[in-house]
Amino acid sequence: MSAPQAARLAVLPLLPIALAVLAWLGFVAMRESIASGGAGIWLMAWVLAFLVGMPLLVLGLAVAGAAQRHTLARNLVPYSGETIPGAGQ
């Protein structure tokens, strides 16, 4: 396993914890804006949609890209035991 892969795997358990803390802070901020009055609720909801939604979107796109690259690599490389047509020519 290469060093970048090991670093990614070491950071992986921290991602759910960081997302949970971010969501908790978002709920606290939303509760405070509701308690202060109705004027800032929609603005706070819009801000929280970006603060919580963007990291989730980036994480989701990274996972989707890794899955796509993995599938593509498996399709390009034949399984062991198969012959590659024209390889000996």
N, CA, C and O atoms as a GROMACS GRO file, in nm:
protein
  356
    1MET      N    1   0.086  -0.118   0.000
    1MET     CA    2   0.000   0.000   0.000
    1MET      C    3   0.091   0.124   0.000
    1MET      O    4   0.186   0.133   0.078
    2SER      N    5   0.059   0.217  -0.088
    2SER     CA    6   0.142   0.336  -0.098
    2SER      C    7   0.110   0.433   0.017
    2SER      O    8   0.009   0.419   0.086
    3ALA      N    9   0.198   0.530   0.034
    3ALA     CA   10   0.181   0.627   0.143
    3ALA      C   11   0.054   0.711   0.127
    3ALA      O   12  -0.014   0.734   0.226
    4PRO      N   13   0.020   0.759   0.006
    4PRO     CA   14  -0.105   0.835  -0.006
    4PRO      C   15  -0.229   0.751   0.026
    4PRO      O   16  -0.324   0.802   0.086
    5GLN      N   17  -0.228   0.623  -0.012
    5GLN     CA   18  -0.342   0.538   0.021
    5GLN      C   19  -0.352   0.516   0.171
    5GLN      O   20  -0.461   0.516   0.226
    6ALA      N   21  -0.239   0.497   0.237
    6ALA     CA   22  -0.239   0.479   0.382
    6ALA      C   23  -0.288   0.605   0.452
    6ALA      O   24  -0.359   0.596   0.552
    7ALA      N   25  -0.249   0.721   0.401
    7ALA     CA   26  -0.294   0.847   0.462
    7ALA      C   27  -0.445   0.864   0.445
    7ALA      O   28  -0.514   0.909   0.536
    8ARG      N   29  -0.497   0.828   0.326
    8ARG     CA   30  -0.642   0.837   0.303
    8ARG      C   31  -0.718   0.742   0.396
    8ARG      O   32  -0.822   0.778   0.450
    9LEU      N   33  -0.666   0.623   0.413
    9LEU     CA   34  -0.733   0.528   0.501
    9LEU      C   35  -0.724   0.570   0.647
    9LEU      O   36  -0.814   0.539   0.726
   10ALA      N   37  -0.618   0.640   0.685
   10ALA     CA   38  -0.606   0.687   0.822
   10ALA      C   39  -0.704   0.800   0.852
   10ALA      O   40  -0.753   0.812   0.964
   11VAL      N   41  -0.734   0.881   0.752
   11VAL     CA   42  -0.824   0.995   0.771
   11VAL      C   43  -0.971   0.953   0.759
   11VAL      O   44  -1.060   1.023   0.807
   12LEU      N   45  -0.996   0.840   0.695
   12LEU     CA   46  -1.133   0.796   0.668
   12LEU      C   47  -1.222   0.789   0.793
   12LEU      O   48  -1.337   0.831   0.784
   13PRO      N   49  -1.177   0.738   0.909
   13PRO     CA   50  -1.265   0.738   1.026
   13PRO      C   51  -1.300   0.877   1.078
   13PRO      O   52  -1.400   0.894   1.149
   14LEU      N   53  -1.220   0.976   1.045
   14LEU     CA   54  -1.248   1.112   1.092
   14LEU      C   55  -1.361   1.179   1.014
   14LEU      O   56  -1.422   1.273   1.064
   15LEU      N   57  -1.389   1.133   0.893
   15LEU     CA   58  -1.492   1.197   0.811
   15LEU      C   59  -1.631   1.191   0.873
   15LEU      O   60  -1.697   1.295   0.879
   16PRO      N   61  -1.680   1.075   0.919
   16PRO     CA   62  -1.814   1.076   0.981
   16PRO      C   63  -1.820   1.161   1.107
   16PRO      O   64  -1.922   1.223   1.136
   17ILE      N   65  -1.711   1.163   1.182
   17ILE     CA   66  -1.708   1.245   1.303
   17ILE      C   67  -1.716   1.392   1.267
   17ILE      O   68  -1.792   1.467   1.328
   18ALA      N   69  -1.639   1.435   1.169
   18ALA     CA   70  -1.641   1.575   1.127
   18ALA      C   71  -1.777   1.614   1.071
   18ALA      O   72  -1.826   1.724   1.098
   19LEU      N   73  -1.840   1.526   0.992
   19LEU     CA   74  -1.972   1.556   0.938
   19LEU      C   75  -2.077   1.562   1.048
   19LEU      O   76  -2.169   1.644   1.041
   20ALA      N   77  -2.066   1.477   1.149
   20ALA     CA   78  -2.160   1.481   1.261
   20ALA      C   79  -2.145   1.611   1.340
   20ALA      O   80  -2.245   1.671   1.379
   21VAL      N   81  -2.023   1.654   1.362
   21VAL     CA   82  -2.000   1.782   1.434
   21VAL      C   83  -2.054   1.898   1.351
   21VAL      O   84  -2.115   1.990   1.406
   22LEU      N   85  -2.033   1.895   1.221
   22LEU     CA   86  -2.083   2.001   1.134
   22LEU      C   87  -2.235   2.006   1.136
   22LEU      O   88  -2.294   2.114   1.141
   23ALA      N   89  -2.299   1.889   1.131
   23ALA     CA   90  -2.445   1.885   1.136
   23ALA      C   91  -2.496   1.933   1.272
   23ALA      O   92  -2.596   2.005   1.279
   24TRP      N   93  -2.428   1.895   1.379
   24TRP     CA   94  -2.468   1.940   1.513
   24TRP      C   95  -2.459   2.092   1.523
   24TRP      O   96  -2.550   2.157   1.576
   25LEU      N   97  -2.351   2.149   1.474
   25LEU     CA   98  -2.338   2.296   1.476
   25LEU      C   99  -2.447   2.361   1.392
   25LEU      O  100  -2.498   2.468   1.428
   26GLY      N  101  -2.482   2.299   1.283
   26GLY     CA  102  -2.591   2.352   1.201
   26GLY      C  103  -2.724   2.351   1.274
   26GLY      O  104  -2.799   2.448   1.266
   27PHE      N  105  -2.753   2.242   1.345
   27PHE     CA  106  -2.878   2.237   1.422
   27PHE      C  107  -2.879   2.338   1.536
   27PHE      O  108  -2.983   2.397   1.566
   28VAL      N  109  -2.765   2.356   1.600
   28VAL     CA  110  -2.756   2.457   1.706
   28VAL      C  111  -2.781   2.597   1.649
   28VAL      O  112  -2.855   2.676   1.708
   29ALA      N  113  -2.721   2.627   1.536
   29ALA     CA  114  -2.739   2.758   1.474
   29ALA      C  115  -2.884   2.777   1.430
   29ALA      O  116  -2.939   2.886   1.445
   30MET      N  117  -2.946   2.673   1.376
   30MET     CA  118  -3.085   2.684   1.334
   30MET      C  119  -3.177   2.705   1.455
   30MET      O  120  -3.270   2.786   1.449
   31ARG      N  121  -3.151   2.634   1.563
   31ARG     CA  122  -3.231   2.652   1.685
   31ARG      C  123  -3.218   2.794   1.739
   31ARG      O  124  -3.317   2.853   1.784
   32GLU      N  125  -3.098   2.848   1.735
   32GLU     CA  126  -3.077   2.985   1.783
   32GLU      C  127  -3.148   3.087   1.693
   32GLU      O  128  -3.205   3.184   1.742
   33SER      N  129  -3.146   3.064   1.562
   33SER     CA  130  -3.214   3.158   1.473
   33SER      C  131  -3.365   3.150   1.489
   33SER      O  132  -3.433   3.252   1.476
   34ILE      N  133  -3.419   3.032   1.516
   34ILE     CA  134  -3.563   3.020   1.541
   34ILE      C  135  -3.600   3.088   1.671
   34ILE      O  136  -3.704   3.153   1.680
   35ALA      N  137  -3.515   3.075   1.772
   35ALA     CA  138  -3.543   3.136   1.902
   35ALA      C  139  -3.536   3.289   1.895
   35ALA      O  140  -3.608   3.357   1.969
   36SER      N  141  -3.452   3.343   1.807
   36SER     CA  142  -3.438   3.488   1.800
   36SER      C  143  -3.549   3.555   1.720
   36SER      O  144  -3.567   3.676   1.732
   37GLY      N  145  -3.623   3.481   1.641
   37GLY     CA  146  -3.732   3.539   1.565
   37GLY      C  147  -3.736   3.484   1.424
   37GLY      O  148  -3.646   3.412   1.381
   38GLY      N  149  -3.841   3.518   1.354
   38GLY     CA  150  -3.864   3.461   1.222
   38GLY      C  151  -3.790   3.527   1.109
   38GLY      O  152  -3.786   3.473   0.998
   39ALA      N  153  -3.730   3.643   1.132
   39ALA     CA  154  -3.668   3.716   1.021
   39ALA      C  155  -3.545   3.645   0.964
   39ALA      O  156  -3.523   3.647   0.843
   40GLY      N  157  -3.465   3.584   1.048
   40GLY     CA  158  -3.340   3.526   1.000
   40GLY      C  159  -3.346   3.377   0.973
   40GLY      O  160  -3.243   3.317   0.941
   41ILE      N  161  -3.462   3.316   0.984
   41ILE     CA  162  -3.469   3.171   0.970
   41ILE      C  163  -3.434   3.127   0.829
   41ILE      O  164  -3.355   3.034   0.810
   42TRP      N  165  -3.492   3.193   0.728
   42TRP     CA  166  -3.466   3.152   0.590
   42TRP      C  167  -3.322   3.179   0.550
   42TRP      O  168  -3.262   3.101   0.476
   43LEU      N  169  -3.266   3.289   0.597
   43LEU     CA  170  -3.126   3.318   0.567
   43LEU      C  171  -3.036   3.213   0.632
   43LEU      O  172  -2.940   3.166   0.570
   44MET      N  173  -3.066   3.178   0.756
   44MET     CA  174  -2.986   3.076   0.824
   44MET      C  175  -3.000   2.941   0.755
   44MET      O  176  -2.903   2.866   0.744
   45ALA      N  177  -3.121   2.908   0.708
   45ALA     CA  178  -3.141   2.781   0.637
   45ALA      C  179  -3.059   2.779   0.509
   45ALA      O  180  -3.001   2.676   0.474
   46TRP      N  181  -3.053   2.889   0.438
   46TRP     CA  182  -2.975   2.898   0.315
   46TRP      C  183  -2.826   2.882   0.343
   46TRP      O  184  -2.756   2.810   0.272
   47VAL      N  185  -2.778   2.948   0.446
   47VAL     CA  186  -2.637   2.938   0.482
   47VAL      C  187  -2.603   2.795   0.524
   47VAL      O  188  -2.500   2.742   0.486
   48LEU      N  189  -2.690   2.734   0.603
   48LEU     CA  190  -2.663   2.598   0.649
   48LEU      C  191  -2.669   2.497   0.535
   48LEU      O  192  -2.599   2.395   0.538
   49ALA      N  193  -2.753   2.524   0.437
   49ALA     CA  194  -2.758   2.434   0.322
   49ALA      C  195  -2.622   2.427   0.253
   49ALA      O  196  -2.582   2.322   0.205
   50PHE      N  197  -2.554   2.539   0.248
   50PHE     CA  198  -2.422   2.540   0.187
   50PHE      C  199  -2.315   2.486   0.282
   50PHE      O  200  -2.226   2.413   0.240
   51LEU      N  201  -2.323   2.522   0.410
   51LEU     CA  202  -2.222   2.477   0.505
   51LEU      C  203  -2.226   2.327   0.528
   51LEU      O  204  -2.121   2.265   0.547
   52VAL      N  205  -2.343   2.269   0.528
   52VAL     CA  206  -2.355   2.125   0.549
   52VAL      C  207  -2.363   2.052   0.416
   52VAL      O  208  -2.306   1.944   0.402
   53GLY      N  209  -2.432   2.110   0.320
   53GLY     CA  210  -2.453   2.042   0.193
   53GLY      C  211  -2.329   2.032   0.106
   53GLY      O  212  -2.307   1.930   0.041
   54MET      N  213  -2.248   2.136   0.103
   54MET     CA  214  -2.130   2.134   0.017
   54MET      C  215  -2.028   2.028   0.059
   54MET      O  216  -1.979   1.955  -0.028
   55PRO      N  217  -1.993   2.014   0.189
   55PRO     CA  218  -1.902   1.905   0.224
   55PRO      C  219  -1.959   1.767   0.192
   55PRO      O  220  -1.886   1.678   0.149
   56LEU      N  221  -2.089   1.749   0.212
   56LEU     CA  222  -2.151   1.622   0.177
   56LEU      C  223  -2.147   1.598   0.027
   56LEU      O  224  -2.125   1.485  -0.017
   57LEU      N  225  -2.169   1.702  -0.051
   57LEU     CA  226  -2.163   1.690  -0.197
   57LEU      C  227  -2.021   1.656  -0.243
   57LEU      O  228  -2.003   1.569  -0.329
   58VAL      N  229  -1.922   1.722  -0.187
   58VAL     CA  230  -1.783   1.694  -0.224
   58VAL      C  231  -1.746   1.551  -0.187
   58VAL      O  232  -1.680   1.482  -0.265
   59LEU      N  233  -1.786   1.506  -0.070
   59LEU     CA  234  -1.758   1.370  -0.028
   59LEU      C  235  -1.828   1.269  -0.119
   59LEU      O  236  -1.769   1.169  -0.158
   60GLY      N  237  -1.953   1.296  -0.151
   60GLY     CA  238  -2.028   1.206  -0.239
   60GLY      C  239  -1.967   1.199  -0.378
   60GLY      O  240  -1.959   1.091  -0.437
   61LEU      N  241  -1.925   1.313  -0.431
   61LEU     CA  242  -1.862   1.313  -0.563
   61LEU      C  243  -1.728   1.241  -0.562
   61LEU      O  244  -1.692   1.175  -0.660
   62ALA      N  245  -1.653   1.252  -0.453
   62ALA     CA  246  -1.526   1.181  -0.442
   62ALA      C  247  -1.548   1.030  -0.439
   62ALA      O  248  -1.475   0.955  -0.504
   63VAL      N  249  -1.648   0.987  -0.365
   63VAL     CA  250  -1.678   0.843  -0.359
   63VAL      C  251  -1.725   0.793  -0.495
   63VAL      O  252  -1.685   0.686  -0.539
   64ALA      N  253  -1.811   0.871  -0.562
   64ALA     CA  254  -1.860   0.831  -0.694
   64ALA      C  255  -1.746   0.825  -0.795
   64ALA      O  256  -1.742   0.733  -0.878
   65GLY      N  257  -1.655   0.919  -0.791
   65GLY     CA  258  -1.540   0.919  -0.882
   65GLY      C  259  -1.448   0.801  -0.857
   65GLY      O  260  -1.398   0.740  -0.951
   66ALA      N  261  -1.426   0.768  -0.729
   66ALA     CA  262  -1.342   0.652  -0.698
   66ALA      C  263  -1.407   0.523  -0.745
   66ALA      O  264  -1.340   0.434  -0.796
   67ALA      N  265  -1.537   0.513  -0.727
   67ALA     CA  266  -1.608   0.393  -0.773
   67ALA      C  267  -1.602   0.382  -0.924
   67ALA      O  268  -1.586   0.272  -0.978
   68GLN      N  269  -1.614   0.493  -0.993
   68GLN     CA  270  -1.608   0.492  -1.139
   68GLN      C  271  -1.469   0.453  -1.188
   68GLN      O  272  -1.455   0.374  -1.282
   69ARG      N  273  -1.366   0.508  -1.125
   69ARG     CA  274  -1.229   0.473  -1.164
   69ARG      C  275  -1.201   0.326  -1.137
   69ARG      O  276  -1.134   0.259  -1.216
   70HIS      N  277  -1.251   0.275  -1.026
   70HIS     CA  278  -1.230   0.134  -0.992
   70HIS      C  279  -1.298   0.044  -1.095
   70HIS      O  280  -1.240  -0.054  -1.140
   71THR      N  281  -1.421   0.077  -1.131
   71THR     CA  282  -1.494  -0.001  -1.231
   71THR      C  283  -1.425   0.005  -1.366
   71THR      O  284  -1.413  -0.096  -1.435
   72LEU      N  285  -1.380   0.123  -1.404
   72LEU     CA  286  -1.311   0.140  -1.532
   72LEU      C  287  -1.182   0.058  -1.535
   72LEU      O  288  -1.152  -0.006  -1.636
   73ALA      N  289  -1.106   0.060  -1.426
   73ALA     CA  290  -0.981  -0.015  -1.422
   73ALA      C  291  -1.007  -0.165  -1.431
   73ALA      O  292  -0.930  -0.238  -1.494
   74ARG      N  293  -1.115  -0.211  -1.369
   74ARG     CA  294  -1.147  -0.354  -1.376
   74ARG      C  295  -1.191  -0.392  -1.517
   74ARG      O  296  -1.166  -0.504  -1.560
   75ASN      N  297  -1.255  -0.302  -1.589
   75ASN     CA  298  -1.299  -0.333  -1.725
   75ASN      C  299  -1.184  -0.333  -1.823
   75ASN      O  300  -1.187  -0.406  -1.922
   76LEU      N  301  -1.081  -0.252  -1.798
   76LEU     CA  302  -0.969  -0.242  -1.891
   76LEU      C  303  -0.868  -0.355  -1.874
   76LEU      O  304  -0.804  -0.397  -1.970
   77VAL      N  305  -0.853  -0.404  -1.752
   77VAL     CA  306  -0.754  -0.507  -1.724
   77VAL      C  307  -0.825  -0.642  -1.721
   77VAL      O  308  -0.915  -0.662  -1.640
   78PRO      N  309  -0.785  -0.734  -1.809
   78PRO     CA  310  -0.852  -0.864  -1.808
   78PRO      C  311  -0.820  -0.942  -1.681
   78PRO      O  312  -0.716  -0.922  -1.618
   79TYR      N  313  -0.910  -1.031  -1.645
   79TYR     CA  314  -0.888  -1.114  -1.528
   79TYR      C  315  -0.774  -1.212  -1.554
   79TYR      O  316  -0.742  -1.237  -1.670
   80SER      N  317  -0.713  -1.265  -1.452
   80SER     CA  318  -0.602  -1.358  -1.469
   80SER      C  319  -0.654  -1.485  -1.536
   80SER      O  320  -0.764  -1.533  -1.507
   81GLY      N  321  -0.574  -1.537  -1.624
   81GLY     CA  322  -0.613  -1.658  -1.696
   81GLY      C  323  -0.667  -1.629  -1.834
   81GLY      O  324  -0.673  -1.720  -1.917
   82GLU      N  325  -0.706  -1.506  -1.861
   82GLU     CA  326  -0.756  -1.472  -1.995
   82GLU      C  327  -0.638  -1.437  -2.085
   82GLU      O  328  -0.536  -1.386  -2.038
   83THR      N  329  -0.654  -1.464  -2.210
   83THR     CA  330  -0.551  -1.425  -2.305
   83THR      C  331  -0.590  -1.292  -2.370
   83THR      O  332  -0.708  -1.262  -2.390
   84ILE      N  333  -0.489  -1.215  -2.402
   84ILE     CA  334  -0.511  -1.087  -2.467
   84ILE      C  335  -0.493  -1.109  -2.616
   84ILE      O  336  -0.385  -1.148  -2.660
   85PRO      N  337  -0.596  -1.085  -2.697
   85PRO     CA  338  -0.585  -1.108  -2.841
   85PRO      C  339  -0.476  -1.021  -2.903
   85PRO      O  340  -0.471  -0.900  -2.879
   86GLY      N  341  -0.389  -1.081  -2.982
   86GLY     CA  342  -0.287  -1.007  -3.053
   86GLY      C  343  -0.168  -0.967  -2.968
   86GLY      O  344  -0.085  -0.889  -3.015
   87ALA      N  345  -0.157  -1.017  -2.845
   87ALA     CA  346  -0.048  -0.975  -2.758
   87ALA      C  347   0.086  -1.034  -2.803
   87ALA      O  348   0.190  -0.972  -2.781
   88GLY      N  349   0.086  -1.150  -2.865
   88GLY     CA  350   0.210  -1.213  -2.906
   88GLY      C  351   0.258  -1.173  -3.043
   88GLY      O  352   0.360  -1.224  -3.089
   89GLN      N  353   0.188  -1.086  -3.110
   89GLN     CA  354   0.223  -1.050  -3.247
   89GLN      C  355   0.315  -0.932  -3.252
   89GLN      O  356   0.355  -0.888  -3.360
   0.00000   0.00000   0.00000
